[in-house]
Every structure is written in C-alpha cells, then in structure tokens.
C-alpha cells in the first residue's frame, strides 16, 4: 500500500471517529412522550378559568380565582384543588389513541345523552367535551368535542381523573397513604 493511500485511510478513520463522538444517539421516547395521537383539547392549562364536570347525576363547577380554585363559592380543599389541576393537566396533554368520523354519535354512547360532560372555560370561550361508552376492550372511552364531527378514543385515566374530582367535591378525604 502506498503512503498516499495509507494517509487517506488514516484521515477517513479519524473523520469517522470524530463523527461517532459528535453525533448523539436518538433519544428513546417513553411514557407520555411516546404517544403521538391527535389532541382532544388544544388550550394551555393556565388559560382555563373554570371547569364544569357532570358524570351522571353528579355535577361539579369550579373557578380559578387569584391562582386558586373555588367551588360552590368557597375555596376548594387542597385535595379538590389538586384533583382539578390533575384533571386539567390530563385534558390538556391527552392524546387520542384513535380518531374517526362516524355517521352518528349514538353508536358510541354520545347521543342522545352522554355518560359525562366536561366544559372548560377560558377567555377564548368554552370547550365542551362529551364522553360516551367504553370501547369493546373496556380500555378506553369515546369522546367528542362540540363543534367537531370527529370521535376520539381516549384512555380511561381521563375517567379516573374526573371521578377523583367528583369524590373530593363531595367531601371525600385523601387516605393517609396518599399523603
């Protein structure tokens, strides 16, 4: 091998080593980062001034006043305020597992009376979300945002966050283990 070819080979080896050191490996996304479906709600959490939640016969209305939550004209308990923030965080980061455009909402439990209803109030106006039946595997729930023809399939943790708000609004107390 000639000295010239050996020098070129040496330069290529040094360049390849530099690239290996300089180029970062792709970051593996996990948890919420790995979900890439469409968003049900496109509003920043801090823009929400009020939440109305109805599950069956249970109704909770809360407003954000001076950075804190009130419900029924009184300051919300710490547990209720935490549950409201959790619901709001869930709604604003929620990504649908699937989205489709059905002919009607009755097949999904959205019509004539939905199983649950959420209204988020902000300066932009209200965002209304209807929740229907569970999917066949009972692992997700059908949802529809007012004003759109689409039905979203979203995880059951949304229902869990809603039930937590209702529980604490009715005077439930957090367990010592949760503290």
MDTraj code that builds the backbone (N, CA, C; nanometers):
import mdtraj as md
import numpy as np

residues = "UNK UNK UNK UNK UNK UNK UNK UNK UNK UNK UNK UNK UNK UNK UNK UNK UNK UNK UNK UNK UNK UNK UNK UNK UNK UNK UNK UNK UNK UNK UNK UNK UNK UNK UNK UNK UNK UNK UNK UNK UNK UNK UNK UNK UNK UNK UNK UNK UNK UNK UNK UNK UNK UNK UNK UNK UNK UNK UNK UNK UNK UNK UNK UNK UNK UNK UNK UNK UNK UNK UNK UNK UNK UNK UNK UNK UNK UNK UNK UNK UNK UNK UNK UNK UNK UNK UNK UNK UNK UNK UNK UNK UNK UNK UNK UNK UNK UNK UNK UNK UNK UNK UNK UNK UNK UNK UNK UNK UNK UNK UNK UNK UNK UNK UNK UNK UNK UNK UNK UNK UNK UNK UNK UNK UNK UNK UNK UNK UNK UNK UNK UNK UNK UNK UNK UNK UNK UNK UNK UNK UNK UNK UNK UNK UNK UNK UNK UNK UNK UNK UNK UNK UNK UNK UNK UNK UNK UNK UNK UNK UNK UNK UNK UNK UNK UNK UNK UNK UNK UNK UNK UNK UNK UNK UNK UNK UNK UNK UNK".split()
xyz = np.array([
    [0.0839, -0.1162, 0.0000],
    [0.0000, 0.0000, 0.0000],
    [0.0892, 0.1235, 0.0000],
    [0.0554, 0.2190, -0.0820],
    [0.1385, 0.3383, -0.0915],
    [0.1134, 0.4292, 0.0288],
    [0.2055, 0.5168, 0.0511],
    [0.1966, 0.6098, 0.1642],
    [0.0776, 0.7036, 0.1468],
    [0.0477, 0.7363, 0.0218],
    [-0.0650, 0.8267, -0.0044],
    [-0.1984, 0.7596, 0.0335],
    [-0.2146, 0.6339, -0.0053],
    [-0.3375, 0.5625, 0.0282],
    [-0.3489, 0.5426, 0.1793],
    [-0.2385, 0.5168, 0.2433],
    [-0.2373, 0.4999, 0.3876],
    [-0.2756, 0.6298, 0.4585],
    [-0.2317, 0.7437, 0.4086],
    [-0.2655, 0.8740, 0.4661],
    [-0.4150, 0.9028, 0.4490],
    [-0.4710, 0.8727, 0.3303],
    [-0.6143, 0.8947, 0.3055],
    [-0.6962, 0.8053, 0.3983],
    [-0.6549, 0.6810, 0.4122],
    [-0.7243, 0.5890, 0.5001],
    [-0.7196, 0.6382, 0.6454],
    [-0.6064, 0.6921, 0.6868],
    [-0.5913, 0.7461, 0.8228],
    [-0.6838, 0.8646, 0.8449],
    [-0.6948, 0.9526, 0.7439],
    [-0.7842, 1.0689, 0.7545],
    [-0.9296, 1.0222, 0.7652],
    [-0.9682, 0.9233, 0.6863],
    [-1.1049, 0.8714, 0.6909],
    [-1.1362, 0.8078, 0.8268],
    [-1.0421, 0.7354, 0.8837],
    [-1.0611, 0.6738, 1.0149],
    [-1.0774, 0.7818, 1.1226],
    [-0.9970, 0.8865, 1.1170],
    [-1.0079, 0.9963, 1.2139],
    [-1.1417, 1.0679, 1.1974],
    [-1.1848, 1.0921, 1.0722],
    [-1.3140, 1.1581, 1.0469],
    [-1.4288, 1.0719, 1.0978],
    [-1.4236, 0.9417, 1.0763],
    [-1.5292, 0.8522, 1.1241],
    [-1.5327, 0.8522, 1.2768],
    [-1.4184, 0.8510, 1.3413],
    [-1.4133, 0.8540, 1.4874],
    [-1.4709, 0.9848, 1.5401],
    [-1.4416, 1.0962, 1.4733],
    [-1.4963, 1.2258, 1.5150],
    [-1.6485, 1.2273, 1.5012],
    [-1.7001, 1.1704, 1.3932],
    [-1.8455, 1.1649, 1.3745],
    [-1.9115, 1.0806, 1.4824],
    [-1.8500, 0.9696, 1.5187],
    [-1.9056, 0.8839, 1.6237],
    [-1.9125, 0.9606, 1.7552],
    [-1.8136, 1.0409, 1.7840],
    [-1.8107, 1.1168, 1.9086],
    [-1.9048, 1.2373, 1.9063],
    [-1.9231, 1.2980, 1.7907],
    [-2.0025, 1.4209, 1.7805],
    [-2.1526, 1.3977, 1.7626],
    [-2.1910, 1.2922, 1.6958],
    [-2.3327, 1.2679, 1.6673],
    [-2.3964, 1.1976, 1.7865],
    [-2.5075, 1.2573, 1.8370],
    [-2.5783, 1.1985, 1.9500],
    [-2.6741, 1.0906, 1.9012],
    [-2.6865, 0.9884, 1.9819],
    [-2.7824, 0.8822, 1.9508],
    [-2.9238, 0.9370, 1.9673],
    [-3.0195, 0.8858, 1.8926],
    [-3.1574, 0.9344, 1.9090],
    [-3.2095, 0.9026, 2.0494],
    [-3.2885, 0.9945, 2.1036],
    [-3.3446, 0.9768, 2.2363],
    [-3.4661, 0.8863, 2.2255],
    [-3.4697, 0.7855, 2.3086],
    [-3.5833, 0.6929, 2.3074],
    [-3.6960, 0.7536, 2.3904],
    [-3.8108, 0.7759, 2.3262],
    [-3.9247, 0.8360, 2.3945],
    [-4.0024, 0.7286, 2.4681],
    [-4.0429, 0.7610, 2.5912],
    [-4.1200, 0.6683, 2.6727],
    [-4.2378, 0.7417, 2.7354],
    [-4.3316, 0.6680, 2.7884],
    [-4.4447, 0.7266, 2.8596],
    [-4.5244, 0.8212, 2.7720],
    [-4.5585, 0.9390, 2.8281],
    [-4.6392, 1.0371, 2.7557],
    [-4.5697, 1.0872, 2.6300],
    [-4.4365, 1.0897, 2.6319],
    [-4.3621, 1.1379, 2.5150],
    [-4.3824, 1.0479, 2.3936],
    [-4.4080, 0.9198, 2.4167],
    [-4.4189, 0.8241, 2.3076],
    [-4.5554, 0.8295, 2.2389],
    [-4.6535, 0.8900, 2.3025],
    [-4.7873, 0.8978, 2.2445],
    [-4.7890, 1.0091, 2.1413],
    [-4.8413, 0.9792, 2.0234],
    [-4.8359, 1.0795, 1.9177],
    [-4.9703, 1.1053, 1.8510],
    [-5.0799, 1.0642, 1.9132],
    [-5.2116, 1.0829, 1.8535],
    [-5.2569, 1.2280, 1.8577],
    [-5.3731, 1.2550, 1.7993],
    [-5.4255, 1.3917, 1.7980],
    [-5.4695, 1.4351, 1.9373],
    [-5.4658, 1.5655, 1.9609],
    [-5.5066, 1.6209, 2.0902],
    [-5.6566, 1.6457, 2.0917],
    [-5.7188, 1.6101, 2.2023],
    [-5.8610, 1.6348, 2.2210],
    [-5.8846, 1.7820, 2.2546],
    [-5.7969, 1.8413, 2.3355],
    [-5.8093, 1.9803, 2.3792],
    [-5.6804, 2.0537, 2.3431],
    [-5.6959, 2.1678, 2.2796],
    [-5.5792, 2.2494, 2.2424],
    [-5.5870, 2.3845, 2.3123],
    [-5.5667, 2.3809, 2.4420],
    [-5.5704, 2.5029, 2.5222],
    [-5.4665, 2.4886, 2.6333],
    [-5.3880, 2.5922, 2.6597],
    [-5.2899, 2.5816, 2.7681],
    [-5.3601, 2.5720, 2.9041],
    [-5.3085, 2.4918, 2.9960],
    [-5.3731, 2.4750, 3.1267],
    [-5.3939, 2.6068, 3.2014],
    [-5.2972, 2.6975, 3.1930],
    [-5.3102, 2.8229, 3.2683],
    [-5.4124, 2.9182, 3.2069],
    [-5.4634, 2.8890, 3.0873],
    [-5.5658, 2.9721, 3.0251],
    [-5.7062, 2.9334, 3.0696],
    [-5.7197, 2.8218, 3.1397],
    [-5.8511, 2.7747, 3.1835],
    [-5.8905, 2.8485, 3.3112],
    [-6.0085, 2.9134, 3.3070],
    [-6.0603, 2.9888, 3.4215],
    [-6.1652, 2.9113, 3.5000],
    [-6.2247, 2.8111, 3.4377],
    [-6.3293, 2.7356, 3.5055],
    [-6.3483, 2.5979, 3.4459],
    [-6.3983, 2.5076, 3.5282],
    [-6.4260, 2.3698, 3.4861],
    [-6.5655, 2.3331, 3.5358],
    [-6.6455, 2.2794, 3.4468],
    [-6.7736, 2.2196, 3.4852],
    [-6.7662, 2.0733, 3.4452],
    [-6.8050, 1.9888, 3.5360],
    [-6.7937, 1.8451, 3.5148],
    [-6.9246, 1.7793, 3.5565],
    [-6.9793, 1.6982, 3.4691],
    [-7.1021, 1.6252, 3.5003],
    [-7.0804, 1.4787, 3.4663],
    [-7.1005, 1.3934, 3.5668],
    [-7.0957, 1.2487, 3.5466],
    [-7.2267, 1.1949, 3.6017],
    [-7.3139, 1.1509, 3.5130],
    [-7.4443, 1.1037, 3.5575],
    [-7.5184, 1.2141, 3.6307],
    [-7.5520, 1.1897, 3.7577],
    [-7.6237, 1.2880, 3.8392],
    [-7.5308, 1.3804, 3.9157],
    [-7.4012, 1.3555, 3.9117],
    [-7.3047, 1.4350, 3.9870],
    [-7.2546, 1.5515, 3.9024],
    [-7.2539, 1.6709, 3.9615],
    [-7.2068, 1.7905, 3.8904],
    [-7.1118, 1.8678, 3.9809],
    [-7.0000, 1.9095, 3.9245],
    [-6.9018, 1.9902, 3.9959],
    [-6.8691, 2.1103, 3.9080],
    [-6.8729, 2.2290, 3.9668],
    [-6.8326, 2.3505, 3.8967],
    [-6.7262, 2.4183, 3.9812],
    [-6.6172, 2.4578, 3.9180],
    [-6.5085, 2.5229, 3.9895],
    [-6.4540, 2.6362, 3.9035],
    [-6.4089, 2.7414, 3.9702],
    [-6.3492, 2.8564, 3.9013],
    [-6.2120, 2.8836, 3.9600],
    [-6.1248, 2.9330, 3.8736],
    [-5.9922, 2.9731, 3.9201],
    [-5.9997, 3.1199, 3.9586],
    [-5.9700, 3.1502, 4.0849],
    [-5.9748, 3.2866, 4.1353],
    [-5.8414, 3.3165, 4.2033],
    [-5.7726, 3.4188, 4.1553],
    [-5.6434, 3.4596, 4.2126],
    [-5.5460, 3.3425, 4.2254],
    [-5.5425, 3.2585, 4.1240],
    [-5.4478, 3.1480, 4.1209],
    [-5.4920, 3.0245, 4.1963],
    [-5.6055, 3.0306, 4.2668],
    [-5.6561, 2.9150, 4.3404],
    [-5.7944, 2.8769, 4.2902],
    [-5.8401, 2.7595, 4.3285],
    [-5.9700, 2.7106, 4.2840],
    [-6.0761, 2.7356, 4.3891],
    [-6.1967, 2.7716, 4.3426],
    [-6.3133, 2.7819, 4.4292],
    [-6.4217, 2.6917, 4.3716],
    [-6.5051, 2.6411, 4.4612],
    [-6.6172, 2.5570, 4.4189],
    [-6.7331, 2.5857, 4.5129],
    [-6.8479, 2.6167, 4.4574],
    [-6.9635, 2.6489, 4.5402],
    [-6.9448, 2.7773, 4.6175],
    [-6.8663, 2.8703, 4.5648],
    [-6.8445, 2.9985, 4.6318],
    [-6.7433, 2.9936, 4.7444],
    [-6.6821, 2.8778, 4.7692],
    [-6.5827, 2.8637, 4.8760],
    [-6.4508, 2.8170, 4.8161],
    [-6.3409, 2.8480, 4.8830],
    [-6.2134, 2.7950, 4.8354],
    [-6.2160, 2.6423, 4.8351],
    [-6.1624, 2.5833, 4.7306],
    [-6.1578, 2.4369, 4.7200],
    [-6.0592, 2.3821, 4.8220],
    [-6.0889, 2.2644, 4.8734],
    [-5.9958, 2.1982, 4.9651],
    [-5.8671, 2.1675, 4.8881],
    [-5.7568, 2.1489, 4.9592],
    [-5.6326, 2.1142, 4.8888],
    [-5.6469, 1.9889, 4.8018],
    [-5.7216, 1.8898, 4.8504],
    [-5.7396, 1.7660, 4.7730],
    [-5.8206, 1.7931, 4.6461],
    [-5.9268, 1.8737, 4.6561],
    [-6.0072, 1.9067, 4.5389],
    [-5.9267, 1.9911, 4.4415],
    [-5.8520, 2.0881, 4.4927],
    [-5.7691, 2.1722, 4.4048],
    [-5.6674, 2.0872, 4.3301],
    [-5.6073, 1.9908, 4.3992],
    [-5.5109, 1.9007, 4.3354],
    [-5.5795, 1.8147, 4.2297],
    [-5.7004, 1.7651, 4.2605],
    [-5.7748, 1.6834, 4.1646],
    [-5.8134, 1.7655, 4.0413],
    [-5.8514, 1.8912, 4.0607],
    [-5.8855, 1.9793, 3.9477],
    [-5.7634, 2.0049, 3.8597],
    [-5.6497, 2.0306, 3.9228],
    [-5.5265, 2.0531, 3.8465],
    [-5.4869, 1.9273, 3.7699],
    [-5.5041, 1.8112, 3.8330],
    [-5.4722, 1.6851, 3.7671],
    [-5.5636, 1.6625, 3.6464],
    [-5.6934, 1.6881, 3.6627],
    [-5.7871, 1.6744, 3.5511],
    [-5.7502, 1.7699, 3.4388],
    [-5.7181, 1.8921, 3.4734],
    [-5.6808, 1.9916, 3.3725],
    [-5.5533, 1.9514, 3.2998],
    [-5.4555, 1.9041, 3.3738],
    [-5.3295, 1.8580, 3.3127],
    [-5.3555, 1.7381, 3.2214],
    [-5.4411, 1.6468, 3.2667],
    [-5.4763, 1.5303, 3.1857],
    [-5.5433, 1.5728, 3.0563],
    [-5.6408, 1.6623, 3.0654],
    [-5.7135, 1.7068, 2.9464],
    [-5.6246, 1.7801, 2.8466],
    [-5.5343, 1.8620, 2.8958],
    [-5.4537, 1.9445, 2.8049],
    [-5.3325, 1.8715, 2.7487],
    [-5.2983, 1.7566, 2.8052],
    [-5.1877, 1.6782, 2.7497],
    [-5.2365, 1.5498, 2.6827],
    [-5.3660, 1.5236, 2.6959],
    [-5.4258, 1.3999, 2.6463],
    [-5.4109, 1.3855, 2.4949],
    [-5.3686, 1.2699, 2.4529],
    [-5.3603, 1.2370, 2.3107],
    [-5.4510, 1.1176, 2.2838],
    [-5.5254, 1.1256, 2.1775],
    [-5.6192, 1.0194, 2.1441],
    [-5.5459, 0.8980, 2.0888],
    [-5.5988, 0.7815, 2.1199],
    [-5.5472, 0.6565, 2.0648],
    [-5.5901, 0.6463, 1.9188],
    [-5.7102, 0.6983, 1.8897],
    [-5.7632, 0.6932, 1.7538],
    [-5.8625, 0.8071, 1.7366],
    [-5.8859, 0.8456, 1.6119],
    [-5.9843, 0.9484, 1.5795],
    [-6.0507, 0.9091, 1.4489],
    [-6.1812, 0.9198, 1.4460],
    [-6.2528, 0.8845, 1.3245],
    [-6.3772, 0.9702, 1.3125],
    [-6.4423, 0.9629, 1.1974],
    [-6.5577, 1.0469, 1.1661],
    [-6.6787, 0.9576, 1.1402],
    [-6.7579, 0.9290, 1.2456],
    [-6.8733, 0.8405, 1.2282],
    [-6.9950, 0.9152, 1.1736],
    [-7.0947, 0.8386, 1.1329],
    [-7.2191, 0.8995, 1.0847],
    [-7.3011, 0.9590, 1.1980],
    [-7.2983, 0.8926, 1.3154],
    [-7.3740, 0.9426, 1.4297],
    [-7.2966, 0.9131, 1.5579],
    [-7.3409, 0.9735, 1.6669],
    [-7.2739, 0.9507, 1.7943],
    [-7.3437, 0.8483, 1.8812],
    [-7.4629, 0.8042, 1.8391],
    [-7.5400, 0.7100, 1.9204],
    [-7.4658, 0.5776, 1.9389],
    [-7.3933, 0.5332, 1.8385],
    [-7.3204, 0.4065, 1.8465],
    [-7.2102, 0.4099, 1.9518],
    [-7.1720, 0.5286, 1.9935],
    [-7.0606, 0.5452, 2.0871],
    [-7.1067, 0.5951, 2.2238],
    [-7.2392, 0.6015, 2.2432],
    [-7.2922, 0.6466, 2.3717],
    [-7.2878, 0.7970, 2.3893],
    [-7.2719, 0.8706, 2.2805],
    [-7.2642, 1.0166, 2.2884],
    [-7.4003, 1.0829, 2.2680],
    [-7.4941, 1.0094, 2.2116],
    [-7.6279, 1.0617, 2.1865],
    [-7.7290, 0.9579, 2.2318],
    [-7.8451, 0.9892, 2.2776],
    [-7.8971, 1.1241, 2.2970],
    [-7.8424, 1.1900, 2.4232],
    [-7.8013, 1.1104, 2.5243],
    [-7.7463, 1.1667, 2.6475],
    [-7.6094, 1.1041, 2.6721],
    [-7.5043, 1.1852, 2.6754],
    [-7.3706, 1.1295, 2.7007],
    [-7.3580, 1.0840, 2.8462],
    [-7.2604, 0.9972, 2.8707],
    [-7.2370, 0.9489, 3.0080],
    [-7.1748, 1.0568, 3.0948],
    [-7.0968, 1.1448, 3.0340],
    [-7.0319, 1.2520, 3.1102],
    [-7.0088, 1.3714, 3.0185],
    [-6.9909, 1.4872, 3.0820],
    [-6.9700, 1.6116, 3.0074],
    [-6.8674, 1.6967, 3.0835],
    [-6.7770, 1.7580, 3.0078],
    [-6.6772, 1.8487, 3.0650],
    [-6.6868, 1.9795, 2.9883],
    [-6.6837, 2.0908, 3.0608],
    [-6.6775, 2.2220, 2.9975],
    [-6.5580, 2.2951, 3.0578],
    [-6.4661, 2.3355, 2.9725],
    [-6.3525, 2.4179, 3.0143],
    [-6.3818, 2.5605, 2.9712],
    [-6.3700, 2.6550, 3.0630],
    [-6.3962, 2.7950, 3.0308],
    [-6.2654, 2.8729, 3.0295],
    [-6.2513, 2.9555, 2.9251],
    [-6.1333, 3.0414, 2.9138],
    [-6.1737, 3.1679, 2.8402],
    [-6.0784, 3.2597, 2.8247],
    [-6.1055, 3.3837, 2.7501],
    [-6.1391, 3.3544, 2.6052],
    [-6.0926, 3.2437, 2.5529],
    [-6.1209, 3.2046, 2.4145],
    [-6.2635, 3.1546, 2.3964],
    [-6.3311, 3.1261, 2.5063],
    [-6.4652, 3.0691, 2.5009],
    [-6.4640, 2.9288, 2.5570],
    [-6.5821, 2.8693, 2.5706],
    [-6.5894, 2.7357, 2.6306],
    [-6.5483, 2.6254, 2.5331],
    [-6.4913, 2.5202, 2.5895],
    [-6.4613, 2.3967, 2.5166],
    [-6.5446, 2.2884, 2.5843],
    [-6.6363, 2.2286, 2.5088],
    [-6.7246, 2.1253, 2.5633],
    [-6.6833, 1.9887, 2.5105],
    [-6.6743, 1.8927, 2.6022],
    [-6.6347, 1.7568, 2.5671],
    [-6.7409, 1.6612, 2.6212],
    [-6.7868, 1.5719, 2.5362],
    [-6.8830, 1.4698, 2.5753],
    [-6.8115, 1.3357, 2.5812],
    [-6.8430, 1.2558, 2.6816],
    [-6.7869, 1.1217, 2.6931],
    [-6.8986, 1.0204, 2.6801],
    [-6.8727, 0.9150, 2.6044],
    [-6.9724, 0.8113, 2.5795],
    [-6.9353, 0.6807, 2.6454],
    [-6.9544, 0.5729, 2.5710],
    [-6.9317, 0.4373, 2.6203],
    [-6.7833, 0.4011, 2.6166],
    [-6.7508, 0.2922, 2.6865],
    [-6.6175, 0.2338, 2.6781],
    [-6.6069, 0.1560, 2.5481],
    [-6.4856, 0.1409, 2.4986],
    [-6.4669, 0.0600, 2.3780],
    [-6.4869, -0.0880, 2.4115],
    [-6.4842, -0.1730, 2.3114],
    [-6.5094, -0.3156, 2.3305],
    [-6.4148, -0.3818, 2.4284],
    [-6.2892, -0.3403, 2.4301],
    [-6.1911, -0.3983, 2.5216],
    [-6.1996, -0.3371, 2.6617],
    [-6.2843, -0.2360, 2.6782],
    [-6.3035, -0.1646, 2.8046],
    [-6.1736, -0.1013, 2.8535],
    [-6.0922, -0.0553, 2.7584],
    [-5.9643, 0.0058, 2.7918],
    [-5.9594, 0.1543, 2.7580],
    [-6.0627, 0.2053, 2.6913],
    [-6.0660, 0.3455, 2.6508],
    [-6.2112, 0.3893, 2.6398],
    [-6.2321, 0.5200, 2.6318],
    [-6.3669, 0.5763, 2.6256],
    [-6.3778, 0.6650, 2.5012],
    [-6.4978, 0.6680, 2.4429],
    [-6.5225, 0.7514, 2.3258],
    [-6.5535, 0.8936, 2.3713],
    [-6.4969, 0.9919, 2.3025],
    [-6.5166, 1.1325, 2.3376],
    [-6.5401, 1.2138, 2.2112],
    [-6.6146, 1.3226, 2.2267],
    [-6.6377, 1.4143, 2.1154],
    [-6.6322, 1.5570, 2.1694],
    [-6.5611, 1.6417, 2.0994],
    [-6.5579, 1.7840, 2.1329],
    [-6.6665, 1.8535, 2.0528],
    [-6.7485, 1.9355, 2.1196],
    [-6.8539, 2.0085, 2.0496],
    [-6.7962, 2.0859, 1.9322],
    [-6.8699, 2.0863, 1.8246],
    [-6.8286, 2.1617, 1.7070],
    [-6.7423, 2.0828, 1.6110],
    [-6.7117, 1.9577, 1.6432],
    [-6.6329, 1.8757, 1.5511],
    [-6.7092, 1.7470, 1.5211],
    [-6.6948, 1.6957, 1.4008],
    [-6.7633, 1.5711, 1.3659],
    [-6.6883, 1.4467, 1.4124],
    [-6.5661, 1.4644, 1.4620],
    [-6.4823, 1.3504, 1.4976],
    [-6.5175, 1.2919, 1.6338],
    [-6.4932, 1.1640, 1.6474],
    [-6.4990, 1.0946, 1.7757],
    [-6.3576, 1.0482, 1.8056],
    [-6.3128, 1.0740, 1.9279],
    [-6.1796, 1.0337, 1.9713],
    [-6.1934, 0.9143, 2.0643],
    [-6.0943, 0.8305, 2.0643],
    [-6.0844, 0.7203, 2.1588],
    [-5.9701, 0.7572, 2.2530],
    [-6.0021, 0.7784, 2.3814],
    [-5.9018, 0.8246, 2.4772],
    [-5.8924, 0.7287, 2.5950],
    [-5.7798, 0.7308, 2.6622],
    [-5.7534, 0.6402, 2.7731],
    [-5.8451, 0.6612, 2.8927],
    [-5.8632, 0.5561, 2.9696],
    [-5.9521, 0.5599, 3.0857],
    [-5.8994, 0.6469, 3.1997],
    [-5.7728, 0.6868, 3.1953],
    [-5.7226, 0.7731, 3.3028],
    [-5.7966, 0.9058, 3.3045],
    [-5.8593, 0.9462, 3.1927],
    [-5.9431, 1.0663, 3.1930],
    [-6.0642, 1.0449, 3.2836],
    [-6.1287, 0.9308, 3.2728],
    [-6.2447, 0.8997, 3.3579],
    [-6.2013, 0.8942, 3.5039],
    [-6.0868, 0.8357, 3.5308],
    [-6.0353, 0.8273, 3.6672],
    [-6.0109, 0.9669, 3.7252],
    [-5.9534, 1.0558, 3.6467],
    [-5.9287, 1.1935, 3.6929],
    [-6.0606, 1.2659, 3.7197],
    [-6.1628, 1.2411, 3.6372],
    [-6.2943, 1.3026, 3.6580],
    [-6.3588, 1.2501, 3.7861],
    [-6.3535, 1.1200, 3.8077],
    [-6.4123, 1.0607, 3.9275],
    [-6.3438, 1.1108, 4.0543],
    [-6.2162, 1.1365, 4.0457],
    [-6.1417, 1.1903, 4.1601],
    [-6.1921, 1.3299, 4.1961],
    [-6.2198, 1.4130, 4.0954],
    [-6.2747, 1.5468, 4.1204],
    [-6.4102, 1.5351, 4.1896],
    [-6.4972, 1.4494, 4.1379],
    [-6.6303, 1.4319, 4.1972],
    [-6.6179, 1.3831, 4.3423],
    [-6.5303, 1.2898, 4.3679],
    [-6.5115, 1.2357, 4.5028],
    [-6.4739, 1.3457, 4.6012],
    [-6.3735, 1.4266, 4.5672],
    [-6.3290, 1.5302, 4.6598],
    [-6.4273, 1.6469, 4.6671],
    [-6.5014, 1.6725, 4.5617],
    [-6.6031, 1.7778, 4.5657],
    [-6.7175, 1.7386, 4.6591],
    [-6.7404, 1.6092, 4.6748],
    [-6.8464, 1.5617, 4.7640],
    [-6.7988, 1.5462, 4.9076],
    [-6.6775, 1.5905, 4.9358],
    [-6.6280, 1.5882, 5.0731],
    [-6.5385, 1.4708, 5.1060],
    [-6.4995, 1.3926, 5.0046],
    [-6.4089, 1.2812, 5.0292],
    [-6.2757, 1.3329, 5.0827],
    [-6.2105, 1.2518, 5.1611],
    [-6.0813, 1.2911, 5.2160],
    [-5.9745, 1.1967, 5.1636],
    [-5.8554, 1.2510, 5.1397],
    [-5.7473, 1.1644, 5.0900],
    [-5.7049, 1.0661, 5.1992],
    [-5.6671, 0.9474, 5.1574],
    [-5.6219, 0.8468, 5.2535],
    [-5.4834, 0.8859, 5.3044],
    [-5.4466, 0.8457, 5.4281],
    [-5.3153, 0.8790, 5.4816],
    [-5.2035, 0.8258, 5.3933],
    [-5.2261, 0.7119, 5.3265],
    [-5.1226, 0.6540, 5.2404],
    [-5.0958, 0.7419, 5.1197],
    [-5.1960, 0.8194, 5.0762],
    [-5.1802, 0.9052, 4.9588],
    [-5.1061, 1.0328, 4.9910],
    [-5.0948, 1.0663, 5.1182],
    [-5.0298, 1.1917, 5.1593],
    [-4.8806, 1.1824, 5.1510],
])
top = md.Topology()
chain = top.add_chain()
for i, resn in enumerate(residues, 1):
    res = top.add_residue(resn, chain, resSeq=i)
    for name in ("N", "CA", "C"):
        top.add_atom(name, md.element.get_by_symbol(name[0]), res)
traj = md.Trajectory(xyz[None], top)
